[in-house]
């Protein structure tokens, strides 16, 4: 199923569940110009991605503030890690 969700030559790997198993037809991959690529955290290249995202944010096209769950003090890091582990927050910013 995850192969059907991908786009030919999209450059972005689809995100199947971590325990997913699949059988893939070599004909489908070849005929539809698809690629299977391993990825960890979408294999970002910071020197390329950070300027791109900063530009999108400056243009008002990336609402980065909406991604933040909270701001925390340095002495709240342990509690914040528990919050992440519980799934109650994804992005937290530490204020020094």
Helices and strands as residue ranges (DSSP letters): H 2-5, H 26-31, G 41-43, H 46-58, G 64-67, E 70-73, G 74-76, H 77-86, E 92-95
